[in-house]
């Protein structure tokens, strides 16, 4: 169990101590992953920016994820589920377009993307507060590959075993603190798992940019 996202970030930072003070860059996934990522970046003395994947929900039921997309258009689509649900290409493109608009809105709201534009190599450390289905993290990893990092690392507090194995195939290294055999939801492994608000994400980004 983690006390909260701050505790999870500190414990992740301990596992990533070998990257302290290096050329790496932390890429955090909003919103909860930003709190975790900030602790990692702060303790390792690394810069941080955001990568914003969004779940693509089924047109019939938005809660059913049929894929995910990131700010550069990199998309992960569950073709089997798309076929099973009868989602048309037009419906899929419309849903993808809607999520891209939301990503751009959040990028502007948070003031994200300023640091990654100056990235010149080294490690990229992708951080979230945990993964469940893995769709958004998988999209984020494939998007991050476009920056041609020296090493691509996924760092998460908790993940189901089968999803972690999938992520390991996409990353050069995976750091996961808890891999429970019976996984139901990320929040069950936190004593406090309150929703992270937009204002908190914005304040964290502003603090990091001020330090630059």
N, C-alpha and C positions, 0 to 999 in steps of 0.2 A: 504494500500500500504506500502511496505517496500522500503527504499532508496536503499538498496543493501543487499547482504548476510551477511555482518558484522552487519548491523542494525537488520536483522532478528535474528541473533544469540544472540545479546544482549537482544532483547525482549524475546526470548525463555528462556534465562538464568534467567530473572526476574521471569518467571513462575515456574522455577525449583529451586528457591532459597533455598528451604528446604533441598536440597541435597548437599549444599555447604560444602566442607571440609570433606565429608563422605568417605565411602569405595567404592563409585560407580566408574564406568568406562564409558566414552563416546565412543561409536562406531559410527564413521561417514562414510557415503557412498560417495565415490568419484564420480565426482570430486567436484561439487558445494557444496555438503553436508559437505565437509571437512572445508570449510571456516566458515560455520554456526557452525559446531561442535567445531571448535577451540575456537570461542567466548564463547560457552557454557562451555567448559572445563576450559578455562582460568579464567572466572568469577566465576566459582564454585570451583576452585582450585582442579580439578579432572584430572586424567590422561586420555589420549585419544589414540585410535588405530583405524584402519579401518576395516570395513567389506565390501566386494566387491561383491555385486550381479550383475549379467549381464543378460540383456534381452535375451531370446531365440527367435530369429525371425523365421518366416515361411520360408522354403526353396524357396517358390515361390516369396515371398516378405519380405525381411528382416525387413522392417519397421513395419510389423504386428507381434505383440508380441503373442507368443503361450505359454509363460512361462518365468521362470527366474531360475538362478542357482547361488549358492554362492561357496566360496573357499573350503568348506568342502564337496561339492557335493550335499548339500540340494537343491532340485529342486521343483518348483511349475509349474505344467503343466495344461493348460486349455484344458482338455480332450474333451470338447464339440467342441472347435475351431479346435483342432487337427483332430477330426473326420470329421468336416465340410469341412476342407481344404484337406482332404485325405492325411495327412502327415503320412508316414510309421514309424514304430518303428526304422528302420535303419536310416532314415533321421533325426528323433528326437535325437537319440543317437549321430549322427555325429555333429549336431548343438550344442548339449550340450557339447560334447568334445571340439569343437572349442572355445566355450565361457570359458570353464575351463582353456584352454591354455592361453587365453587372461587375465583371472583373475590372473593366476600365474605370467604372465609377469608383470602385474601392481603391484602385491605384491612385486616383486623383485625391480622394478623400484622405488617404493615409500619407500622401506624399511619398509613395514608394517608387522604386526604380532608379533613384539617383545614384546609389552606390554601385549596383550591378553594371551600370553603363561603363564604369571605369575598371571593371574586372579584367585583369591581364594574366590570369593563370593561377595555379596553386589549387588547393583543395576547395571543393564546394561541399558544405555540410548542410544537408536538408533536415530541418527539425519540425516536428509537430508534437502535439501533446499525447499522441497515440494514434493507432490506425485500427480500423474495423474491417471494412471491405477492401481497402487498399487502392480503390480507384483513383482518388485524388493524389495520393502519394506517388502512384505509378506514373500518372500524367506529369507530375512535377519532376520526377527523376528523368523522364525522357526529354522534357523541356530543358532541364539543366544541362543535359548532354550537349545541347546546341552551343554552350559556352566553351566547350572543349576543355573541361577541367583536368588538371593533372591527376586528381583522384576525386571520385564522386562518392560521398558518404551519406548514408541515411542514418539519422540518430533519433530514436523514439523511446519513450519510457515504456510503452507496452504494446504488444501486438499478438494476435493469434498465430500459432505456429505455421499454419499453411500459408497465410498471407506474408509472413516474414520470409519464408522460403522463396516466394515469388519476387519480393523486393530485393533479396540478395542477388538474384540473377540480373537485376537492372543496375545495381550499385556495385562499386568496387569494394566497398566495406559496409557492413551493417552493424550498428550498435543498438541493442535493445535490452533494457534492464529487466523486464518481466515478460516471460512467454508462458502464460498460463495454459494448462490443458483444457480447462473449461472457461471459454471466453464468451461473455454476453455483450458487454459494452465497455468502452474506454472508461466511462465515469465510475464504474464499480471499483476501480483500483485507485481512486482518489477519495480522501476523506472530505475534501472540499473541491467541488468541480463546478463552481458558479460560472455562468456565461461571461465571457470576456466581451466587453463593450467596445464599440468603435473608438470612443474617446481614449481608452487605455492604450489601444494600438497606436493611435496618433501620437500620444504623449511619449511612448517608448521610441518611436521613430524620430521624433523631434529631439529627444535627449541624445540619441546616438549621433544624429547629424550635428548637434551642437558640439559634441566632443571632437568631431572631425576637425 
